Amino acid sequence: MSVSKNEKTGKWDVRVWYRDITGERRQTTKRGFRTKREAQTYETDFLLKQQGQLDMKFGDFVDLYLDEIGSHIRSSTMETKENIVNTKILPYFADRKIQDIRAVDIKRWQAKIGKLKNKQGAPYSQDYLRTINNTLSAIFNYAVNVYGLSGNPVRRAGGMGKQINKVDDYWTKDEYLKFSEQIAQHTEYFYAFEVLYWTGIRKSELLALTPADFDLEHNTLRINKQRIYDHKEWRITEPKTAKSYRTIVIPRFLADEIRQYLELLYEPSQDELIFNFGRSDLNGMIKRGAAAAGLKRIDVHGLRHSHVSLLINNGFNALAIGDRVGHEAQEITYRYAHLFNEAQKKMASALDQEMEEMING
Protein backbone atom coordinates (compact mmCIF):
# COMPACT_ATOMS: atom_id res chain seq x y z
CA MET A 1 0.00 0.00 0.00
CA SER A 2 1.27 3.47 -0.73
CA VAL A 3 0.37 7.12 -0.83
CA SER A 4 2.08 9.13 -3.54
CA LYS A 5 1.83 12.50 -5.18
CA ASN A 6 0.80 12.61 -8.82
CA GLU A 7 3.25 14.97 -10.49
CA LYS A 8 0.91 15.61 -13.41
CA THR A 9 -2.12 16.67 -11.37
CA GLY A 10 -0.42 17.82 -8.19
CA LYS A 11 -2.84 15.68 -6.18
CA TRP A 12 -2.35 12.55 -4.08
CA ASP A 13 -3.08 8.95 -5.08
CA VAL A 14 -3.62 5.85 -2.94
CA ARG A 15 -2.77 2.29 -4.00
CA VAL A 16 -3.99 -0.42 -1.62
CA TRP A 17 -3.52 -4.18 -1.63
CA TYR A 18 -6.16 -6.29 0.13
CA ARG A 19 -7.76 -9.77 0.10
CA ASP A 20 -11.33 -10.15 -1.13
CA ILE A 21 -14.00 -12.47 0.27
CA THR A 22 -12.46 -15.47 -1.55
CA GLY A 23 -9.01 -14.76 -0.11
CA GLU A 24 -7.60 -13.59 -3.43
CA ARG A 25 -5.16 -10.69 -3.24
CA ARG A 26 -6.37 -7.60 -5.08
CA GLN A 27 -5.32 -4.00 -5.65
CA THR A 28 -7.37 -0.84 -5.84
CA THR A 29 -6.33 2.72 -6.63
CA LYS A 30 -8.03 5.96 -5.62
CA ARG A 31 -6.86 9.26 -7.09
CA GLY A 32 -7.47 12.96 -6.69
CA PHE A 33 -6.95 13.70 -2.96
CA ARG A 34 -6.11 17.32 -2.27
CA THR A 35 -3.75 16.60 0.62
CA LYS A 36 -1.55 13.75 1.78
CA ARG A 37 -3.52 13.53 5.03
CA GLU A 38 -6.80 12.99 3.14
CA ALA A 39 -5.16 10.19 1.13
CA GLN A 40 -3.77 8.53 4.26
CA THR A 41 -7.15 8.75 6.01
CA TYR A 42 -8.82 7.10 3.03
CA GLU A 43 -6.18 4.34 3.05
CA THR A 44 -6.72 3.62 6.75
CA ASP A 45 -10.51 3.67 6.49
CA PHE A 46 -10.47 1.39 3.44
CA LEU A 47 -8.36 -1.26 5.18
CA LEU A 48 -10.47 -1.14 8.34
CA LYS A 49 -13.57 -1.62 6.23
CA GLN A 50 -12.06 -4.58 4.37
CA GLN A 51 -10.92 -6.19 7.61
CA GLY A 52 -14.25 -5.62 9.34
CA GLN A 53 -12.66 -3.76 12.24
CA LEU A 54 -15.11 -1.92 14.50
CA ASP A 55 -12.90 1.16 14.74
CA MET A 56 -13.99 1.94 11.20
CA LYS A 57 -16.15 5.01 10.65
CA PHE A 58 -19.89 4.57 11.01
CA GLY A 59 -20.40 5.81 7.42
CA ASP A 60 -18.11 3.09 6.08
CA PHE A 61 -19.91 0.45 8.13
CA VAL A 62 -23.26 1.62 6.72
CA ASP A 63 -21.90 1.01 3.22
CA LEU A 64 -21.20 -2.60 4.22
CA TYR A 65 -24.64 -2.95 5.79
CA LEU A 66 -26.53 -1.58 2.79
CA ASP A 67 -24.52 -3.73 0.39
CA GLU A 68 -25.44 -6.81 2.42
CA ILE A 69 -29.20 -6.18 2.73
CA GLY A 70 -29.65 -4.75 -0.76
CA SER A 71 -30.18 -8.14 -2.38
CA HIS A 72 -32.68 -9.29 0.26
CA ILE A 73 -35.31 -6.54 0.30
CA ARG A 74 -37.56 -4.84 -2.23
CA SER A 75 -36.17 -1.90 -4.17
CA SER A 76 -38.90 0.39 -2.78
CA THR A 77 -38.00 -0.65 0.77
CA MET A 78 -34.32 -0.10 0.01
CA GLU A 79 -35.02 3.40 -1.34
CA THR A 80 -36.90 4.32 1.83
CA LYS A 81 -34.14 2.94 4.03
CA GLU A 82 -31.39 4.74 2.08
CA ASN A 83 -33.31 8.03 2.29
CA ILE A 84 -33.60 7.74 6.06
CA VAL A 85 -29.94 6.76 6.39
CA ASN A 86 -28.69 9.60 4.18
CA THR A 87 -30.88 12.38 5.59
CA LYS A 88 -31.54 11.41 9.21
CA ILE A 89 -28.58 9.28 10.34
CA LEU A 90 -25.33 9.86 8.44
CA PRO A 91 -25.32 13.66 8.99
CA TYR A 92 -24.98 12.92 12.72
CA PHE A 93 -22.80 9.80 12.86
CA ALA A 94 -20.94 9.33 9.54
CA ASP A 95 -17.47 10.27 10.84
CA ARG A 96 -17.79 8.67 14.27
CA LYS A 97 -16.19 5.28 14.92
CA ILE A 98 -19.01 2.81 15.29
CA GLN A 99 -17.58 1.30 18.47
CA ASP A 100 -17.43 4.74 20.13
CA ILE A 101 -21.12 5.62 19.70
CA ARG A 102 -22.85 5.40 23.07
CA ALA A 103 -26.42 5.39 24.32
CA VAL A 104 -26.09 9.03 25.38
CA ASP A 105 -25.16 9.93 21.78
CA ILE A 106 -28.29 8.18 20.59
CA LYS A 107 -30.43 10.08 23.13
CA ARG A 108 -29.03 13.39 21.86
CA TRP A 109 -29.68 12.31 18.27
CA GLN A 110 -33.25 11.32 19.14
CA ALA A 111 -33.85 14.74 20.67
CA LYS A 112 -32.65 16.48 17.49
CA ILE A 113 -34.65 14.23 15.15
CA GLY A 114 -37.75 14.74 17.29
CA LYS A 115 -37.58 18.49 16.61
CA LEU A 116 -37.44 18.15 12.82
CA LYS A 117 -40.43 19.00 10.66
CA ASN A 118 -41.70 17.76 7.31
CA LYS A 119 -42.12 19.79 4.11
CA GLN A 120 -45.48 21.07 5.34
CA GLY A 121 -43.89 22.42 8.52
CA ALA A 122 -45.51 19.84 10.78
CA PRO A 123 -43.62 17.57 13.20
CA TYR A 124 -42.88 14.06 11.98
CA SER A 125 -45.52 11.48 12.89
CA GLN A 126 -44.88 9.11 15.78
CA ASP A 127 -44.93 6.22 13.31
CA TYR A 128 -42.22 7.83 11.14
CA LEU A 129 -40.04 8.66 14.15
CA ARG A 130 -40.30 5.03 15.19
CA THR A 131 -39.25 3.94 11.67
CA ILE A 132 -36.20 6.24 11.77
CA ASN A 133 -35.17 4.88 15.17
CA ASN A 134 -35.67 1.27 14.05
CA THR A 135 -33.52 1.90 10.97
CA LEU A 136 -30.59 3.01 13.13
CA SER A 137 -31.18 0.13 15.54
CA ALA A 138 -31.09 -2.37 12.65
CA ILE A 139 -27.65 -1.09 11.63
CA PHE A 140 -26.30 -1.61 15.13
CA ASN A 141 -27.97 -5.03 15.37
CA TYR A 142 -26.04 -6.00 12.25
CA ALA A 143 -22.83 -4.80 13.88
CA VAL A 144 -23.61 -6.87 16.99
CA ASN A 145 -24.66 -10.05 15.19
CA VAL A 146 -22.11 -10.09 12.37
CA TYR A 147 -19.13 -8.03 13.54
CA GLY A 148 -19.18 -8.68 17.27
CA LEU A 149 -20.06 -5.21 18.57
CA SER A 150 -20.59 -5.55 22.33
CA GLY A 151 -24.10 -4.09 22.35
CA ASN A 152 -26.70 -2.00 20.55
CA PRO A 153 -26.65 1.59 21.92
CA VAL A 154 -30.06 2.33 20.36
CA ARG A 155 -31.63 -0.43 22.42
CA ARG A 156 -29.94 0.93 25.54
CA ALA A 157 -31.16 4.45 24.77
CA GLY A 158 -34.78 3.38 24.38
CA GLY A 159 -37.31 3.97 21.65
CA MET A 160 -38.38 7.05 19.75
CA GLY A 161 -41.89 7.50 18.46
CA LYS A 162 -44.49 4.77 18.70
CA GLN A 163 -46.41 2.42 16.45
CA ILE A 164 -49.78 3.75 15.43
CA ASN A 165 -52.55 1.20 15.72
CA LYS A 166 -54.16 1.05 12.28
CA VAL A 167 -56.44 -1.91 12.79
CA ASP A 168 -59.48 0.34 13.13
CA ASP A 169 -59.27 0.65 9.34
CA TYR A 170 -61.90 -2.02 8.63
CA TRP A 171 -65.49 -2.63 7.59
CA THR A 172 -68.18 -4.61 9.38
CA LYS A 173 -69.82 -7.46 7.49
CA ASP A 174 -72.84 -5.28 6.63
CA GLU A 175 -70.55 -2.54 5.32
CA TYR A 176 -68.63 -5.00 3.18
CA LEU A 177 -71.85 -6.39 1.71
CA LYS A 178 -72.93 -2.85 0.74
CA PHE A 179 -69.58 -2.38 -0.96
CA SER A 180 -69.75 -5.70 -2.80
CA GLU A 181 -73.17 -4.79 -4.22
CA GLN A 182 -71.67 -1.64 -5.75
CA ILE A 183 -68.84 -3.46 -7.56
CA ALA A 184 -70.67 -6.68 -8.45
CA GLN A 185 -70.76 -5.77 -12.16
CA HIS A 186 -66.95 -5.67 -12.24
CA THR A 187 -66.49 -9.43 -12.35
CA GLU A 188 -62.78 -9.88 -11.70
CA TYR A 189 -62.79 -7.26 -8.95
CA PHE A 190 -65.88 -8.74 -7.31
CA TYR A 191 -64.37 -12.21 -7.00
CA ALA A 192 -61.00 -10.82 -5.90
CA PHE A 193 -62.60 -8.83 -3.09
CA GLU A 194 -64.68 -11.85 -2.06
CA VAL A 195 -61.49 -13.85 -1.60
CA LEU A 196 -59.79 -11.02 0.29
CA TYR A 197 -62.68 -10.39 2.69
CA TRP A 198 -63.74 -13.97 3.44
CA THR A 199 -60.21 -15.40 3.81
CA GLY A 200 -58.13 -12.48 5.13
CA ILE A 201 -55.19 -13.21 2.81
CA ARG A 202 -52.77 -10.47 1.80
CA LYS A 203 -53.04 -8.69 -1.54
CA SER A 204 -49.66 -10.12 -2.58
CA GLU A 205 -50.99 -13.62 -1.84
CA LEU A 206 -54.16 -12.98 -3.83
CA LEU A 207 -52.17 -11.86 -6.87
CA ALA A 208 -50.18 -15.13 -6.85
CA LEU A 209 -53.21 -17.45 -6.81
CA THR A 210 -53.62 -20.12 -9.49
CA PRO A 211 -56.36 -22.76 -9.99
CA ALA A 212 -54.01 -25.33 -8.42
CA ASP A 213 -54.17 -23.45 -5.12
CA PHE A 214 -57.87 -24.29 -4.70
CA ASP A 215 -59.27 -27.66 -3.67
CA LEU A 216 -62.92 -26.94 -4.33
CA GLU A 217 -64.02 -30.45 -3.39
CA HIS A 218 -62.70 -29.99 0.14
CA ASN A 219 -63.21 -26.20 0.31
CA THR A 220 -59.57 -25.27 0.93
CA LEU A 221 -57.16 -22.63 -0.31
CA ARG A 222 -53.38 -23.13 -0.24
CA ILE A 223 -51.04 -20.19 0.35
CA ASN A 224 -47.44 -20.95 -0.60
CA LYS A 225 -46.25 -17.89 -2.55
CA GLN A 226 -46.80 -14.21 -3.15
CA ARG A 227 -46.54 -11.90 -6.15
CA ILE A 228 -44.80 -8.57 -5.61
CA TYR A 229 -43.71 -5.63 -7.74
CA ASP A 230 -39.99 -5.17 -7.20
CA HIS A 231 -37.18 -3.61 -9.23
CA LYS A 232 -39.79 -2.44 -11.76
CA GLU A 233 -41.15 -5.90 -12.46
CA TRP A 234 -43.58 -8.46 -11.05
CA ARG A 235 -42.02 -11.45 -9.31
CA ILE A 236 -43.31 -14.60 -7.66
CA THR A 237 -41.54 -15.14 -4.34
CA GLU A 238 -41.90 -17.15 -1.16
CA PRO A 239 -44.57 -15.94 1.28
CA LYS A 240 -43.80 -13.04 3.59
CA THR A 241 -42.97 -15.22 6.61
CA ALA A 242 -42.69 -18.91 7.49
CA LYS A 243 -46.05 -18.59 9.26
CA SER A 244 -47.57 -17.44 5.96
CA TYR A 245 -47.40 -20.97 4.52
CA ARG A 246 -50.88 -22.28 5.32
CA THR A 247 -54.01 -24.00 4.07
CA ILE A 248 -57.23 -22.10 4.70
CA VAL A 249 -60.63 -23.76 4.94
CA ILE A 250 -63.00 -21.49 3.01
CA PRO A 251 -66.79 -21.23 3.34
CA ARG A 252 -68.77 -23.37 0.94
CA PHE A 253 -70.37 -20.36 -0.76
CA LEU A 254 -66.90 -18.93 -1.53
CA ALA A 255 -65.80 -22.26 -3.03
CA ASP A 256 -68.91 -22.12 -5.26
CA GLU A 257 -68.06 -18.54 -6.27
CA ILE A 258 -64.48 -19.50 -7.16
CA ARG A 259 -65.79 -22.41 -9.22
CA GLN A 260 -68.04 -19.96 -11.10
CA TYR A 261 -65.17 -17.54 -11.63
CA LEU A 262 -62.83 -20.23 -12.99
CA GLU A 263 -65.56 -21.28 -15.43
CA LEU A 264 -65.64 -17.70 -16.72
CA LEU A 265 -61.93 -17.79 -17.53
CA TYR A 266 -60.79 -19.24 -20.83
CA GLU A 267 -59.55 -22.72 -19.89
CA PRO A 268 -56.87 -21.57 -17.45
CA SER A 269 -53.99 -23.94 -16.83
CA GLN A 270 -53.43 -25.10 -13.27
CA ASP A 271 -50.41 -22.80 -12.81
CA GLU A 272 -51.91 -19.72 -14.52
CA LEU A 273 -52.48 -16.58 -12.47
CA ILE A 274 -56.21 -15.94 -12.10
CA PHE A 275 -56.11 -12.31 -10.88
CA ASN A 276 -54.19 -9.80 -12.96
CA PHE A 277 -54.29 -6.27 -11.60
CA GLY A 278 -51.95 -3.33 -11.81
CA ARG A 279 -50.22 -1.99 -8.71
CA SER A 280 -53.03 0.45 -7.81
CA ASP A 281 -56.06 -1.14 -9.50
CA LEU A 282 -57.54 -2.77 -6.40
CA ASN A 283 -57.16 0.34 -4.26
CA GLY A 284 -58.72 2.42 -7.03
CA MET A 285 -61.75 0.14 -7.17
CA ILE A 286 -62.17 -0.01 -3.39
CA LYS A 287 -62.10 3.78 -3.32
CA ARG A 288 -64.82 4.08 -5.97
CA GLY A 289 -66.94 1.30 -4.48
CA ALA A 290 -66.75 2.80 -0.99
CA ALA A 291 -67.83 6.20 -2.30
CA ALA A 292 -70.76 4.66 -4.19
CA ALA A 293 -71.88 2.77 -1.08
CA GLY A 294 -71.45 5.78 1.21
CA LEU A 295 -68.82 4.03 3.32
CA LYS A 296 -65.64 5.27 4.95
CA ARG A 297 -62.65 4.68 2.73
CA ILE A 298 -60.26 1.84 3.57
CA ASP A 299 -57.43 0.37 1.54
CA VAL A 300 -57.09 -3.23 0.38
CA HIS A 301 -55.19 -4.20 3.52
CA GLY A 302 -58.20 -2.97 5.48
CA LEU A 303 -60.12 -6.01 4.19
CA ARG A 304 -57.60 -8.20 6.03
CA HIS A 305 -58.36 -6.24 9.21
CA SER A 306 -62.07 -6.64 8.41
CA HIS A 307 -61.73 -10.41 8.22
CA VAL A 308 -59.90 -10.57 11.54
CA SER A 309 -62.50 -8.36 13.23
CA LEU A 310 -65.25 -10.60 11.83
CA LEU A 311 -63.60 -13.66 13.34
CA ILE A 312 -63.06 -11.94 16.69
CA ASN A 313 -66.68 -10.85 16.83
CA ASN A 314 -67.69 -14.46 16.20
CA GLY A 315 -65.75 -15.58 19.28
CA PHE A 316 -62.63 -17.15 17.72
CA ASN A 317 -59.40 -16.96 19.70
CA ALA A 318 -56.10 -15.38 18.70
CA LEU A 319 -54.36 -18.70 18.06
CA ALA A 320 -56.98 -19.89 15.57
CA ILE A 321 -57.12 -16.49 13.85
CA GLY A 322 -53.33 -16.28 13.64
CA ASP A 323 -53.17 -19.68 11.94
CA ARG A 324 -55.76 -18.59 9.40
CA VAL A 325 -54.23 -15.26 8.41
CA GLY A 326 -50.55 -16.19 8.82
CA HIS A 327 -49.74 -14.22 11.98
CA GLU A 328 -48.38 -15.25 15.32
CA ALA A 329 -51.09 -15.42 18.00
CA GLN A 330 -49.38 -12.81 20.18
CA GLU A 331 -49.35 -10.33 17.31
CA ILE A 332 -53.08 -10.83 16.79
CA THR A 333 -53.69 -10.38 20.51
CA TYR A 334 -51.60 -7.20 20.68
CA ARG A 335 -52.85 -5.48 17.55
CA TYR A 336 -56.52 -6.32 17.99
CA ALA A 337 -56.76 -6.19 21.79
CA HIS A 338 -59.55 -3.60 21.78
CA LEU A 339 -61.67 -5.78 19.48
CA PHE A 340 -61.19 -8.80 21.73
CA ASN A 341 -62.46 -6.69 24.63
CA GLU A 342 -65.64 -5.90 22.73
CA ALA A 343 -66.08 -9.56 21.82
CA GLN A 344 -65.64 -10.53 25.47
CA LYS A 345 -68.44 -8.15 26.44
CA LYS A 346 -70.74 -9.73 23.85
CA MET A 347 -69.87 -13.20 25.09
CA ALA A 348 -70.59 -12.22 28.69
CA SER A 349 -73.88 -10.67 27.62
CA ALA A 350 -74.84 -13.87 25.79
CA LEU A 351 -74.04 -15.94 28.87
CA ASP A 352 -76.18 -13.63 31.01
CA GLN A 353 -79.04 -14.10 28.57
CA GLU A 354 -78.68 -17.89 28.67
CA MET A 355 -78.70 -17.90 32.47
CA GLU A 356 -81.76 -15.64 32.54
CA GLU A 357 -83.60 -17.95 30.12
CA MET A 358 -82.66 -20.95 32.23
CA ILE A 359 -83.91 -19.29 35.44
CA ASN A 360 -87.13 -18.12 33.84
CA GLY A 361 -87.69 -21.29 31.87
C-alpha positions in Angstrom: 0.0 0.0 0.0 1.3 3.5 -0.7 0.4 7.1 -0.8 2.1 9.1 -3.5 1.8 12.5 -5.2 0.8 12.6 -8.8 3.3 15.0 -10.5 0.9 15.6 -13.4 -2.1 16.7 -11.4 -0.4 17.8 -8.2 -2.8 15.7 -6.2 -2.4 12.6 -4.1 -3.1 8.9 -5.1 -3.6 5.9 -2.9 -2.8 2.3 -4.0 -4.0 -0.4 -1.6 -3.5 -4.2 -1.6 -6.2 -6.3 0.1 -7.8 -9.8 0.1 -11.3 -10.1 -1.1 -14.0 -12.5 0.3 -12.5 -15.5 -1.6 -9.0 -14.8 -0.1 -7.6 -13.6 -3.4 -5.2 -10.7 -3.2 -6.4 -7.6 -5.1 -5.3 -4.0 -5.6 -7.4 -0.8 -5.8 -6.3 2.7 -6.6 -8.0 6.0 -5.6 -6.9 9.3 -7.1 -7.5 13.0 -6.7 -7.0 13.7 -3.0 -6.1 17.3 -2.3 -3.8 16.6 0.6 -1.5 13.8 1.8 -3.5 13.5 5.0 -6.8 13.0 3.1 -5.2 10.2 1.1 -3.8 8.5 4.3 -7.1 8.8 6.0 -8.8 7.1 3.0 -6.2 4.3 3.0 -6.7 3.6 6.8 -10.5 3.7 6.5 -10.5 1.4 3.4 -8.4 -1.3 5.2 -10.5 -1.1 8.3 -13.6 -1.6 6.2 -12.1 -4.6 4.4 -10.9 -6.2 7.6 -14.2 -5.6 9.3 -12.7 -3.8 12.2 -15.1 -1.9 14.5 -12.9 1.2 14.7 -14.0 1.9 11.2 -16.1 5.0 10.6 -19.9 4.6 11.0 -20.4 5.8 7.4 -18.1 3.1 6.1 -19.9 0.4 8.1 -23.3 1.6 6.7 -21.9 1.0 3.2 -21.2 -2.6 4.2 -24.6 -3.0 5.8 -26.5 -1.6 2.8 -24.5 -3.7 0.4 -25.4 -6.8 2.4 -29.2 -6.2 2.7 -29.7 -4.8 -0.8 -30.2 -8.1 -2.4 -32.7 -9.3 0.3 -35.3 -6.5 0.3 -37.6 -4.8 -2.2 -36.2 -1.9 -4.2 -38.9 0.4 -2.8 -38.0 -0.6 0.8 -34.3 -0.1 0.0 -35.0 3.4 -1.3 -36.9 4.3 1.8 -34.1 2.9 4.0 -31.4 4.7 2.1 -33.3 8.0 2.3 -33.6 7.7 6.1 -29.9 6.8 6.4 -28.7 9.6 4.2 -30.9 12.4 5.6 -31.5 11.4 9.2 -28.6 9.3 10.3 -25.3 9.9 8.4 -25.3 13.7 9.0 -25.0 12.9 12.7 -22.8 9.8 12.9 -20.9 9.3 9.5 -17.5 10.3 10.8 -17.8 8.7 14.3 -16.2 5.3 14.9 -19.0 2.8 15.3 -17.6 1.3 18.5 -17.4 4.7 20.1 -21.1 5.6 19.7 -22.9 5.4 23.1 -26.4 5.4 24.3 -26.1 9.0 25.4 -25.2 9.9 21.8 -28.3 8.2 20.6 -30.4 10.1 23.1 -29.0 13.4 21.9 -29.7 12.3 18.3 -33.3 11.3 19.1 -33.9 14.7 20.7 -32.6 16.5 17.5 -34.6 14.2 15.2 -37.7 14.7 17.3 -37.6 18.5 16.6 -37.4 18.1 12.8 -40.4 19.0 10.7 -41.7 17.8 7.3 -42.1 19.8 4.1 -45.5 21.1 5.3 -43.9 22.4 8.5 -45.5 19.8 10.8 -43.6 17.6 13.2 -42.9 14.1 12.0 -45.5 11.5 12.9 -44.9 9.1 15.8 -44.9 6.2 13.3 -42.2 7.8 11.1 -40.0 8.7 14.2 -40.3 5.0 15.2 -39.2 3.9 11.7 -36.2 6.2 11.8 -35.2 4.9 15.2 -35.7 1.3 14.1 -33.5 1.9 11.0 -30.6 3.0 13.1 -31.2 0.1 15.5 -31.1 -2.4 12.7 -27.6 -1.1 11.6 -26.3 -1.6 15.1 -28.0 -5.0 15.4 -26.0 -6.0 12.2 -22.8 -4.8 13.9 -23.6 -6.9 17.0 -24.7 -10.1 15.2 -22.1 -10.1 12.4 -19.1 -8.0 13.5 -19.2 -8.7 17.3 -20.1 -5.2 18.6 -20.6 -5.5 22.3 -24.1 -4.1 22.3 -26.7 -2.0 20.5 -26.7 1.6 21.9 -30.1 2.3 20.4 -31.6 -0.4 22.4 -29.9 0.9 25.5 -31.2 4.5 24.8 -34.8 3.4 24.4 -37.3 4.0 21.7 -38.4 7.0 19.8 -41.9 7.5 18.5 -44.5 4.8 18.7 -46.4 2.4 16.5 -49.8 3.7 15.4 -52.5 1.2 15.7 -54.2 1.0 12.3 -56.4 -1.9 12.8 -59.5 0.3 13.1 -59.3 0.6 9.3 -61.9 -2.0 8.6 -65.5 -2.6 7.6 -68.2 -4.6 9.4 -69.8 -7.5 7.5 -72.8 -5.3 6.6 -70.6 -2.5 5.3 -68.6 -5.0 3.2 -71.9 -6.4 1.7 -72.9 -2.9 0.7 -69.6 -2.4 -1.0 -69.7 -5.7 -2.8 -73.2 -4.8 -4.2 -71.7 -1.6 -5.8 -68.8 -3.5 -7.6 -70.7 -6.7 -8.5 -70.8 -5.8 -12.2 -66.9 -5.7 -12.2 -66.5 -9.4 -12.4 -62.8 -9.9 -11.7 -62.8 -7.3 -8.9 -65.9 -8.7 -7.3 -64.4 -12.2 -7.0 -61.0 -10.8 -5.9 -62.6 -8.8 -3.1 -64.7 -11.8 -2.1 -61.5 -13.9 -1.6 -59.8 -11.0 0.3 -62.7 -10.4 2.7 -63.7 -14.0 3.4 -60.2 -15.4 3.8 -58.1 -12.5 5.1 -55.2 -13.2 2.8 -52.8 -10.5 1.8 -53.0 -8.7 -1.5 -49.7 -10.1 -2.6 -51.0 -13.6 -1.8 -54.2 -13.0 -3.8 -52.2 -11.9 -6.9 -50.2 -15.1 -6.8 -53.2 -17.5 -6.8 -53.6 -20.1 -9.5 -56.4 -22.8 -10.0 -54.0 -25.3 -8.4 -54.2 -23.4 -5.1 -57.9 -24.3 -4.7 -59.3 -27.7 -3.7 -62.9 -26.9 -4.3 -64.0 -30.4 -3.4 -62.7 -30.0 0.1 -63.2 -26.2 0.3 -59.6 -25.3 0.9 -57.2 -22.6 -0.3 -53.4 -23.1 -0.2 -51.0 -20.2 0.3 -47.4 -21.0 -0.6 -46.3 -17.9 -2.5 -46.8 -14.2 -3.2 -46.5 -11.9 -6.1 -44.8 -8.6 -5.6 -43.7 -5.6 -7.7 -40.0 -5.2 -7.2 -37.2 -3.6 -9.2 -39.8 -2.4 -11.8 -41.2 -5.9 -12.5 -43.6 -8.5 -11.0 -42.0 -11.4 -9.3 -43.3 -14.6 -7.7 -41.5 -15.1 -4.3 -41.9 -17.2 -1.2 -44.6 -15.9 1.3 -43.8 -13.0 3.6 -43.0 -15.2 6.6 -42.7 -18.9 7.5 -46.0 -18.6 9.3 -47.6 -17.4 6.0 -47.4 -21.0 4.5 -50.9 -22.3 5.3 -54.0 -24.0 4.1 -57.2 -22.1 4.7 -60.6 -23.8 4.9 -63.0 -21.5 3.0 -66.8 -21.2 3.3 -68.8 -23.4 0.9 -70.4 -20.4 -0.8 -66.9 -18.9 -1.5 -65.8 -22.3 -3.0 -68.9 -22.1 -5.3 -68.1 -18.5 -6.3 -64.5 -19.5 -7.2 -65.8 -22.4 -9.2 -68.0 -20.0 -11.1 -65.2 -17.5 -11.6 -62.8 -20.2 -13.0 -65.6 -21.3 -15.4 -65.6 -17.7 -16.7 -61.9 -17.8 -17.5 -60.8 -19.2 -20.8 -59.6 -22.7 -19.9 -56.9 -21.6 -17.5 -54.0 -23.9 -16.8 -53.4 -25.1 -13.3 -50.4 -22.8 -12.8 -51.9 -19.7 -14.5 -52.5 -16.6 -12.5 -56.2 -15.9 -12.1 -56.1 -12.3 -10.9 -54.2 -9.8 -13.0 -54.3 -6.3 -11.6 -51.9 -3.3 -11.8 -50.2 -2.0 -8.7 -53.0 0.5 -7.8 -56.1 -1.1 -9.5 -57.5 -2.8 -6.4 -57.2 0.3 -4.3 -58.7 2.4 -7.0 -61.8 0.1 -7.2 -62.2 0.0 -3.4 -62.1 3.8 -3.3 -64.8 4.1 -6.0 -66.9 1.3 -4.5 -66.8 2.8 -1.0 -67.8 6.2 -2.3 -70.8 4.7 -4.2 -71.9 2.8 -1.1 -71.5 5.8 1.2 -68.8 4.0 3.3 -65.6 5.3 5.0 -62.6 4.7 2.7 -60.3 1.8 3.6 -57.4 0.4 1.5 -57.1 -3.2 0.4 -55.2 -4.2 3.5 -58.2 -3.0 5.5 -60.1 -6.0 4.2 -57.6 -8.2 6.0 -58.4 -6.2 9.2 -62.1 -6.6 8.4 -61.7 -10.4 8.2 -59.9 -10.6 11.5 -62.5 -8.4 13.2 -65.2 -10.6 11.8 -63.6 -13.7 13.3 -63.1 -11.9 16.7 -66.7 -10.9 16.8 -67.7 -14.5 16.2 -65.7 -15.6 19.3 -62.6 -17.2 17.7 -59.4 -17.0 19.7 -56.1 -15.4 18.7 -54.4 -18.7 18.1 -57.0 -19.9 15.6 -57.1 -16.5 13.9 -53.3 -16.3 13.6 -53.2 -19.7 11.9 -55.8 -18.6 9.4 -54.2 -15.3 8.4 -50.6 -16.2 8.8 -49.7 -14.2 12.0 -48.4 -15.3 15.3 -51.1 -15.4 18.0 -49.4 -12.8 20.2 -49.3 -10.3 17.3 -53.1 -10.8 16.8 -53.7 -10.4 20.5 -51.6 -7.2 20.7 -52.9 -5.5 17.6 -56.5 -6.3 18.0 -56.8 -6.2 21.8 -59.5 -3.6 21.8 -61.7 -5.8 19.5 -61.2 -8.8 21.7 -62.5 -6.7 24.6 -65.6 -5.9 22.7 -66.1 -9.6 21.8 -65.6 -10.5 25.5 -68.4 -8.2 26.4 -70.7 -9.7 23.8 -69.9 -13.2 25.1 -70.6 -12.2 28.7 -73.9 -10.7 27.6 -74.8 -13.9 25.8 -74.0 -15.9 28.9 -76.2 -13.6 31.0 -79.0 -14.1 28.6 -78.7 -17.9 28.7 -78.7 -17.9 32.5 -81.8 -15.6 32.5 -83.6 -17.9 30.1 -82.7 -21.0 32.2 -83.9 -19.3 35.4 -87.1 -18.1 33.8 -87.7 -21.3 31.9 
